[in-house]
Amino acid sequence: MLVLSRKKGQTIVIQDNIEITVLEVDGETVKIGISAPKEVQIVRKELLSSIKETNQEAAGIQVNIGQLANQLKLMKKKL
């Protein structure tokens, strides 16, 4: 891991097309701005971890296809 010290208004550049700028420092909280191409996905790590966990839980759910089909038929009749 590369560790850098930056002050408000200073920027870090990654591969000529990603810029990370320190916008504000308030106590232990640092607000940063990230400029990157649209194809670069930027996600908070805790959100990514939550999504992975939810996907793993969903993958373990047992679904009865027959019951699901019946429920869909009932829903179509109501419409």
Secondary structure, 3 states (H helix, E strand, C coil): CCCCCCCCCCEEEECCCEEEEEEEEECCEEEEEEECCCCCCCCCHHHHHHHHHHHHHHHCCCCCHHHHHHHHHHHHHHC
